Amino acid sequence: MISKNFKRFIVILILISLVFAIACKDGIRAKKDVKVKNVIVLIGDGMGNQQRRIAAIVEGKGDADHRLVCESLTTSGVAFDHSLDAIVTDSAAAGTALATGYKTNNGMISMTPDGKSRTTILEACKQRGKSTGLITDVTIAHATPAVYGAHVKQRKMYSEIASQYLKNGIDFLMAGGTCDFLPKELKGKRKDKRHLINEFKKSGYTYISDLKSFNKLNPDKDKKVLGLFRYGSMDYEIDRNKAKEPSLAEMTNIAIKTLKKNPKGFFLMVEGGKIDWANHGHDVAGSVYNTIAFDKAVKVALDFAKNDKHTLIIVVNDHETGGMTITAGTNISQIRKLKATSGKMAGMIKKDGSNVDEVFGKYAGIDNLTDKERKMVIDEANGKLKVRDELGYGGTIIAHIISKRTGVLFATGGHSGTPVIVAAYGPGCQIFDGFYDQTDIPKKIGKLLGIKFPF
Ligand SMILES: [Zn+2]
């Protein structure tokens, strides 16, 4: 009897031990098994709420119920975006907040005014063995990608920013901007004689510069990629030669395929930079179609995340540009007639003014220019009238005629101080709900990655 009871005791003891062991193991696993493995941050530069709405309604052929993908993610929040030294931020200070969790002065790239470099969320991910990537449709050394992969005291230090990308070993870079990679001797802008493209190649990067080589990229073989498609920024979506330059969505797709091979995951930032440029220039077609192009990149990221289930997607603007306003007079069907940016149209106007009506008819669907409007366009073509002098950064007379005709108005040639919209998708994304500061965004990303950030 004693031995039977003893046997029972031993069996129960073993069972208890097993349950205990499994519970402990699960406990350890729960700590180690962070649900978010990959992070994709998509930044619509200057893409405020109005830019999103007008793009959505145009995409929906006039249906105001139509939503962009970035207007349909799980969670949304509002983030305050003033910089340390101004109510209205620039892309450098706003980007620094988004990348490092620190506010700084306008113009500074991931550095605080005391001259300290602040670790970026991309660098924190890299330190944990993740692959990293930066994509934009402007130049790769421009402020928004720069804040994730470089530290400089002035955003215009483009050559230094490009050098730091190499030094920091960003795995995937794709954009425009060979100008910052080539020495002056080879028509680049570098004063240090360095041929950075060759240096990238020597460091094991696959370098591509056109659509043909883009289409040949092999995510299984090409571990590190540098793609630079233009000397300066890439083209506006509506003007883009589809046989020469990939879209933002196509670049996002190949980046994800390349970076996802890392079992430890990846961090990718995708910027729609030309949305900002279009709004500085009060260009309705540029803003609408670049916002739609950016949203297609969001869809690529979202489709991957839905399937992967361990990817966090954040869509945010760094600030709003132009003070764009949808008015009671906004004419969607007139916007839908636009076939080129105002900048491209301006380049087509003959100095003698003989083709003004033809250009407006063909590219803007406007066949009733007034004599005053026609004269202003001709005067601008001949350098007698400069909108830049009157309104500041960018813009053409043509842009302002189209803005008036489409009823999409602008309040400034610069940025505005309106808070930014955050949209999130992925495990734990509900923490992006509510009102907070832009500096909280990388902290929240860090939290979901299971890392303390900033350090
Ligand atoms: Zn701007």
Residues whose N, C-alpha, C, O or C-beta is under 5 A from the ligand:
A	BS01	ZN	D276
